[in-house]
């Protein structure tokens, strides 16, 4: 069983076109997306991951569900990057994510609500992947872990352990 150092974002206010925040963790080394959808009507979702700005801007993965599916609302039910499971259909196949690019995860639901989370892929002092924050302009990344100093290890079996990222 592989474990990876990860960071989980806290709820944050989104500016722009997002009514609600989403969350992202690294699960077995891949970004995994979820949100608190509450009691809103649910008819599935579209999930898009895109590079936010610059000459590389554009979509890097898109999936869609046309029928009712489980809400990805917890760490255990999150949607892992590059994996369209169950009734999800791949619209644009995933391309490998690169360190240091500002990504944006967007979940559009059947009730026309949009959930968004900005994130970057970085490395800790032991060269393990972590999720980091965008820079002030949203066109690059920082070395600041997405949730401050704490990080977690998530594995596909749902086990979690805690680490501290030194030197950040």
C-alpha positions as CSV (number, residue, x, y, z in Angstrom):
1,X,0.0,0.0,0.0
2,X,1.5,3.3,-1.1
3,X,1.2,6.4,1.1
4,X,1.9,9.9,0.0
5,X,2.5,13.2,1.9
6,X,-0.5,15.4,1.3
7,X,-2.2,18.6,2.3
8,X,-5.9,19.2,2.6
9,X,-7.3,22.6,1.9
10,X,-9.5,24.3,4.4
11,X,-12.8,26.0,3.3
12,X,-12.0,29.2,1.7
13,X,-14.0,32.1,0.2
14,X,-13.7,32.0,-3.6
15,X,-13.8,35.1,-5.6
16,X,-15.1,35.0,-9.2
17,X,-17.6,32.6,-10.5
18,X,-17.7,30.0,-7.7
19,X,-20.6,30.0,-5.3
20,X,-19.0,27.4,-3.0
21,X,-15.5,26.2,-2.1
22,X,-14.3,22.7,-3.1
23,X,-11.5,20.7,-1.4
24,X,-8.6,18.8,-2.8
25,X,-6.2,16.3,-1.2
26,X,-3.5,14.0,-2.5
27,X,-4.7,10.4,-2.3
28,X,-2.1,7.8,-3.2
29,X,-0.2,10.6,-5.0
30,X,-3.1,12.0,-7.1
31,X,-5.3,15.1,-6.4
32,X,-8.7,14.0,-5.2
33,X,-11.6,16.4,-5.2
34,X,-14.7,16.8,-3.0
35,X,-16.9,19.4,-1.4
36,X,-19.8,19.9,1.0
37,X,-22.7,19.9,-1.3
38,X,-25.3,20.1,1.5
39,X,-28.9,19.3,0.8
40,X,-28.9,20.9,-2.7
41,X,-30.6,19.0,-5.5
42,X,-28.2,16.5,-7.0
43,X,-28.1,15.2,-10.6
44,X,-24.5,14.5,-11.0
45,X,-21.6,16.8,-11.9
46,X,-18.9,17.9,-14.4
47,X,-15.4,18.0,-13.0
48,X,-12.8,20.1,-14.9
49,X,-9.1,20.6,-14.0
50,X,-7.4,23.4,-15.8
51,X,-4.2,25.4,-15.7
52,X,-5.2,28.8,-14.5
53,X,-3.0,31.3,-16.5
54,X,-0.1,31.9,-18.8
55,X,0.8,30.3,-22.1
56,X,-0.1,26.8,-20.8
57,X,-3.6,27.8,-19.8
58,X,-6.4,25.4,-20.6
59,X,-8.2,22.2,-19.6
60,X,-6.1,19.2,-18.6
61,X,-8.9,16.8,-17.6
62,X,-12.7,16.8,-17.9
63,X,-15.3,14.2,-16.8
64,X,-19.0,14.3,-16.7
65,X,-21.8,12.3,-15.1
66,X,-25.2,12.4,-16.8
67,X,-27.0,10.4,-14.2
68,X,-27.3,10.5,-10.4
69,X,-24.2,9.4,-8.7
70,X,-22.9,9.5,-5.1
71,X,-21.9,13.0,-4.0
72,X,-18.1,13.2,-3.7
73,X,-18.4,14.9,-0.3
74,X,-15.8,13.2,1.8
75,X,-12.1,12.1,1.7
76,X,-13.4,8.6,1.2
77,X,-15.7,9.5,-1.8
78,X,-13.4,12.1,-3.5
79,X,-12.9,12.0,-7.2
80,X,-9.3,11.1,-8.0
81,X,-7.6,13.0,-10.9
82,X,-7.6,11.0,-14.1
83,X,-10.1,8.3,-12.9
84,X,-13.6,8.4,-14.2
85,X,-15.4,5.7,-12.2
86,X,-18.9,4.3,-12.4
87,X,-21.1,6.3,-14.7
88,X,-18.6,9.1,-15.2
89,X,-17.6,9.7,-18.8
90,X,-14.2,11.1,-19.8
91,X,-14.6,14.2,-22.0
92,X,-10.9,15.1,-22.0
93,X,-8.4,12.5,-20.9
94,X,-6.1,13.5,-18.1
95,X,-2.6,14.8,-18.9
96,X,0.2,14.5,-16.3
97,X,0.2,17.4,-13.8
98,X,3.4,19.3,-13.5
99,X,5.0,20.9,-10.4
100,X,4.8,24.6,-10.2
101,X,1.7,25.3,-12.4
102,X,-1.4,26.9,-10.9
103,X,-4.4,24.5,-11.4
104,X,-8.0,25.1,-10.7
105,X,-10.4,22.3,-9.9
106,X,-14.1,23.1,-10.8
107,X,-17.1,21.0,-10.0
108,X,-20.3,22.1,-11.8
109,X,-23.4,20.3,-10.4
110,X,-26.9,19.7,-11.9
111,X,-28.3,22.6,-9.8
112,X,-26.0,25.0,-11.7
113,X,-23.8,25.6,-8.7
114,X,-20.0,25.8,-9.1
115,X,-17.5,24.6,-6.6
116,X,-13.9,25.6,-7.1
117,X,-10.4,25.1,-5.5
118,X,-7.1,26.6,-6.6
119,X,-4.0,24.4,-6.1
120,X,-0.5,23.7,-7.1
121,X,1.7,20.6,-7.0
122,X,4.9,21.2,-5.1
123,X,7.5,19.2,-3.2
124,X,8.4,19.1,0.5
125,X,12.0,19.1,1.9
126,X,12.2,15.3,1.2
127,X,11.0,15.8,-2.4
128,X,7.6,14.2,-1.7
129,X,4.6,15.7,-3.5
130,X,2.4,18.2,-1.6
131,X,-0.4,20.6,-2.5
132,X,0.6,24.2,-2.3
133,X,-1.1,27.6,-2.7
134,X,-1.2,29.9,-5.8
135,X,0.9,33.1,-5.7
136,X,-0.9,36.4,-5.3
137,X,-1.7,36.8,-9.0
138,X,-2.8,33.3,-9.6
139,X,-0.3,32.8,-12.4
140,X,2.2,30.8,-10.4
141,X,2.7,28.8,-7.2
142,X,4.2,29.3,-3.8
143,X,5.9,26.9,-1.5
144,X,3.2,27.4,1.1
145,X,1.3,24.1,1.8
146,X,-2.4,24.5,1.0
147,X,-3.5,24.1,4.6
148,X,-0.5,25.8,6.4
149,X,2.1,23.6,8.1
150,X,0.1,20.4,8.6
151,X,0.0,17.7,6.1
152,X,-1.6,14.2,6.0
153,X,-1.0,10.9,4.4
154,X,-4.1,9.4,2.7
155,X,-4.2,6.0,1.2
156,X,-6.9,4.3,-0.9
157,X,-7.9,2.2,2.1
158,X,-8.9,5.4,4.0
159,X,-6.1,5.3,6.5
160,X,-4.7,8.7,7.6
161,X,-1.6,9.7,9.4
162,X,-0.2,13.2,10.2
163,X,3.1,14.8,9.3
164,X,4.7,18.2,9.7
165,X,6.4,19.8,6.7
166,X,9.7,21.3,7.9
167,X,11.3,24.3,6.5
168,X,8.2,25.8,4.8
